[in-house]
Amino acid sequence: MAHGVRRVHVVPGESYLEVLDGLHASPIETIVCQHEGGASYMAEADGKMNQLPGIAMVTRGPGAANAHVGLHTAWQDSTPMVLFVGLIPFDHRDREAFQEFDIKAWFDTSAKRVMVLDHAERASEIVAEAMFAAMSGRPGPVVVGLPEDIIREHVNSSLHPPIPVAGGGMTGEDADALAQALAASSKPLFVTGGNDWTQEGADRLTRWLESHHIPAAAEWRTEGTVAFDSPSYVGPIGYGRPRPTHDLL
């Protein structure tokens, strides 16, 4: 709750039952899914539609493998997302325990960060780091491993506060250069992308484009920043773009 998370998408598993017990007594909504792929896709969609990362929780081995497809979507679409994965007990590592796998080797190429909670007193810190990493810079997915024995420990550590994420912007020189380029252009075209737009930011851009009669296209799977019924919107330019948009580009 300290980070504003309102819901999590889970497929329950024996490797992180203590986390589920904690959620049961919390105001966070727990959405139980039938398949880990569905849970990760739902979390990815949640991260797309809101300013906070979508949260998914799955168990080790096959559960983590099934969740990989949604994680990959978050990576390609720059969607903030945190995937929590229950792991074997710390003491069982490297002994071919049931459903043991190397979480960093599995997810390192499709996540911004892969972290493992090795000390119970660092739980709140790890969560804060994961939320920050998912939202900072180019947003994307973060994976956090939860060893079964570590999350059973009782600690009295204080909650780590959310880590502030710096917003985007441009310098005065960049703004002047953009204004000069637009003034000198004969056929300007804006291309919108990313999934971290606020409604206010999207509305302000749309009004500005319309007032200057400048067209705007959308990158693949990022439609909606400039409304479909806006006179400035000309269509998507990504995969399978329509012919009129292709010709305009």
N, C-alpha and C positions, 0 to 999 in steps of 0.2 A: 504493500500500500504506500510505502514511502516514496515510490517512484511513479505513482499514479496509475499503476496497472489495474484494470477493472475486470479482466477475464483471462483465463488460460485455457488452452486446448490440449487435452491429454488422452492417452491410451494407458490406463493403469497397468502397472507392472510391479512385481515383487521387489525390484531393486530400488524403488524410491517410495515405498509405502509411507514412510515418515513425513515426506513432503506432502503427500495427499492428505494425511491426517491433519497437518497444519492448515492446508487449504480448507478443509471441512469446517474449521472453526473461524475462518476469516470471511470478510465481506467480498472477497474476490470470487467472481463467478467461475466455476469449474465446468467446462463443457467436455463431456466424455464422448469420445469418438470411437467408431468401430475399427478404424484402420489408421496407422501412423501417417500414411500418406495424406489422408484427409485432415488429420490434426495439423500437420505442417503446412498444408495448403491454406487451411483456415487461419492459422497464425500469420502466414504471409499476406493474406488478404487484409487481415486486421492491421498489420503494419502499413499497408498501402493506404488504407482509409483514414488513419489517425496519425498523430504526431509522435506516438510512442511505439516502441517495437512490439510486434506481435509475439506472443509467448506460446511455445509448445513444449510438452513434456512427454518423453517416451522412455521405454526400458531399453536395456542393452541388446547387442546382437541384432536379431531380426528386426526389432523395433526401431533401432537406430538406422538400419539399412532402409526400411520402408519410409522413414522420414527424410531420406536424402533428397528425394525428388523435389519436395517443397523447399528445402534449403537451397538447392541449386537454382530454383526460380527466384528466390530472394537475392541470391548472388548476382544473377544476370540482370534483374530489374532494380537493383540498388534499393532493396526494401529492408528497413530495420526489423530485425527479428532475433529472438534469443531462443535457442533450442537447448533444453535441459535433458540430459541423458543419464539414466541410472546406470551405475557401473558395479562390477564385482567388488567385494571388499578389498581394501588396500593390501591386506596381508596375503591375498590370493593371487596377486599379480605375477605374471610370468611363470605360472604353474599349470597352464592349460585348464583353468577353471571353466565351468559351464558358461558358454556364451561370452567368453573373454575376447576382447578385440582391442586394437590400438586406436583409441579415439582420435589422436592427433594425426596418425597416418591416414585414417579414413577421411577426415573432414578438413585437413589443412589447406587443400587446394580449392575449396569451395566455401570458405568462411573467412571473415576478417580476422577472427581470433578463435583459438581453441584453448580452453582453460579447464583445469581439473582442480576440484576442491580437495586439497590434501590435508588441510587443517581446519577443524570445525570453527574455530574462532575467527577465521577469515571469510566465513560464508557471506556476511553482509557486504564486505569489501569486494568479493568476487562478483556479486550481483551488480553492485554499483559500476564496477569496471566493465562488465558485459553490456549493461545498458548504455554506458557512455560510448563504448566502441561501436555498438550497433548504430548509433545516431550520429556520431561525429564524422567529419569529412564526407567522403562518399558513403552514404548509409549502406548497410548490408547485414548479413547474418552472423551471429556469434554462437558458438557451441560451448556449453558448460557441462563437464562430467561430474556426476555426483556419486562417489563410491558409497556402497551400501552401508559400510560400517561407520564412515565419517559422519553421515547425516543422522546417525542415531545418538551421537554424543550430545551431552547437555553442556552448554557454555553460557556465560553471563556477559558476553561482550555487548557493547552498545552498537546501535545501528549506524552504518556508514551513510552519510548524507549523499543525495544524488550529486553526481559530478556535472557541473555546468557544461553545456555544449555551445560552442560559439556559432553564431549565425553567419550566413553568407553576406556578401556585400561587395562593393567595388570602390576604388579610390576615386578622388575627384578627377585625376588625369584619365582614368579609364572611362569615366562618364563623359568627359569632354571628347575623347577619341570616338566613342560610340555616337555621340551627337553629330560630330563632323562626318563620320562615315554615312550615317543615315541621311544627312543633308545633301551629301554628294551622290547618293545612290539614285538610280532610276527605277530599279525593281527590287526593293528590299523584301526580305521574307524572314520572319521569325520562326524558329523551330523550338518548340517546348519539349522538355523531357524531365526525367526524374519523378520521384513519388513523394517528395517532401514539401509539396506546395500546401500552404494554408489556403482556406477559402478566401480570406481577405486578400492575400497576395495574388491569387488567380483572378479575382474580380478587378483588382486595380490594374493588372496587366491588360486584361480584356478591354477595360474602358479606355486605356491609353492607346491600344492598337486601333480601336474603333474610331477614336477622335482624330487619329492621324491617317486613317484609311490604309493601314498596313496589314497584309495577310499574315496568317500564322498557321503552320502545320505542326503536327504532333509526331514525335518519335514512336516507334513500335511499342505497344502496350502501355503508353502513357497518355492516352487520350483523356480529355475532360478538363484540362487546365484552362483552355479557352473553350467555352461552351459550344456545343454542336450547332446551336441556333444563332451564334454570333455571326454577323456579316464578315468578320475578319477570319473566321475559321475556314480553311480550305481542304482539310482532310489529313489522314496519316501518311507519312512518307517511309515507314518502315517496311517490314516484310509483307509482300503482297499488296503494295500500295496501289490505289486506283489510278487509272490512266490520266484523268484530269490533274491530279496532284503531281503525278510524274512529269507531265508536260509543263506544269507551272514551275517545278523545280529546275 
